[in-house]
Amino acid sequence: MYFVLSASDLEEWYQNPESFHHEQDMVQWTEKLRPCAEALYIVLFENHSQLLGPVVVSILQEAMSGCPASVTEITPGLLLKDAAYSAAAHVYYELSNYLSFKDWFNGALSLELSNDHPNMRIIHRKVALILGQWVSEVKDDTKRSVYCALIRLLQEKDLSVRLAACRSLCFHIEDANFSEQDFTDLLPVCWDLCFKLIEEVQEFDSKVQVLNLISTLLGRGNEVIPFANKLVQFFQKVWEESSGESLLQIQLLIALRSFVTALGYRSPICYNLILPILQKGIDINSPDELNLLEDSLQLWEAILSNAPSMVPQLLAYFPCLVEVIERSFDHLQVAVHITEGYIILGGTDFLSMHASSVVKLLDLIVGNVNDKGLLSTLPVIDILIQLVAVMGFALLGHVVNCFPMEVPPLISSTLQKLVVICLTGGDDPDPSKTAVKASAAAILARILVMNSNYLAQLTSQPSLLLLLQKTGFPTEENVLLCLIDMWLEKVDNASSTQRKTFGLALSIILTLRLPQVLDKLDHILSVCTSVILGGNDDLAEEESSGDNMMSSSRSQNEGPVPSKEFKKRQIKFSDPINQMSLETSVRDNLQTCAALHGESFNSAIGRMHPAAFAQLKQALKMP
């Protein structure tokens, strides 16, 4: 009896359908009898489903027989059927063993919707809830009918019914087995119904519910372009009306992020809408900053990830990111992704305009964040150096010492910190610390390969020696020789590309007039041999995933879709490290080493283990 709606319930529903809908969700089982009875029923059913399952199905069938779909009066029989529907909705996961959803839907639920008498809102609301609860039992041959039923329920006059349908439709679209094919032609009316519903509801929870459905629809990503203009107008209107309601604006920012992602490389069509919103959200002096900053940063990241190119307005926003990080590292992960987006999309234009901001940002992060923060930041430093190296390689057609000189000196302070990270801290077995050292060492190795003169200058700078001295690093140690030891030590903890970078750096070390090189010759050649014979798995994997990305991002009669990710892969494919032959480098530099050190070189080679020397000859294809 406690499941049955009372006269006061019906009066409350009649007076304010919107509030009634939300109260059914929010009321606690300790506050009223009906939710308390429902909670007890669910627990009992979970523990005694074999006993109660047939009983509930019997009650359900009896209630449906006693109140056909044609009944329009609010009779005890109709209210009992509503209560029976509630009982079936609450325990769908167990009741599905005793009740076929397809038969129930075709034989009863769909018929309920054919009766559009105003009193039927009671049953229609419950049907809407059932369709959402039983989503896992909706099979392929019933999906289309269920989608159409929910769209129909979204068109009802009663707001409580429409909000219930809105939520259930959201469950279906989120479902892993959602059928886009069965829903595509329903999209136009679905969008219009969403726009209409959000205009009619008054409560915050209702607006959030509709925005969730919109975000979920956008998350599917398909067929958005035909509705882009309507969506822009909708978001513009709702944003203007949300002034002062930061909680609603947070939901709007989430929906806008989904919109940008759904538009993909066509996202610039909504820049007139989102860029002013973004500018407000990332202003740390804004009154709403505390509430809007996190979601605004995520929107910023989405804009950059989907932008086909950099635009002046976006370019001008970058200093705001430095201000965010200056205040705290709470948003470090997303800030790193944003920085990477600017480097990749903005290229030299970005660096020429915001070089000092990039320097400041990297200086703020490196040396002041934990290992997790460093592991997310170091790849961005690597791609910054890589990007400029690619530009130099493309212009000059060769690699050694062609590295444009403006970037390394710019980030000299950051690079000094990387040297300190590599050479201090002892042999901590922590995997994160090992990964940080390996990544930092690989960046320094890359700089040596691109411009050996600059790394020599860096490692001899008094400011670096002072930094090292403060950490207790022995002042008599040769920094470059210590870096060589680090490359030799961390090669087993590195990715394939990093291993090749270490190998190339070590091969260049062979050309230095340092007698200590001969002491490490065996180890250096052993590492280079291992890298040559091991191949480059990273590049093969990148090429494979790159091919998949290019094929999946092509539209009919179109080339690859431009995006941050696509350009990032292009940079990796064009990486001079991948263009260079380690085999040739080792062979040529061994000859230089022999010429520099004469008999001492021959003695060092003679000390190599015969098996290692045989592998070296195999790697270098020597007779």
Summary of the structure (lengths in Angstrom):
residues: 623
radius of gyration: 32.8
end to end distance: 93.7
largest distance: 108.3
contacts: 1998
relative contact order: 0.04
helix: 77%
strand: 0%
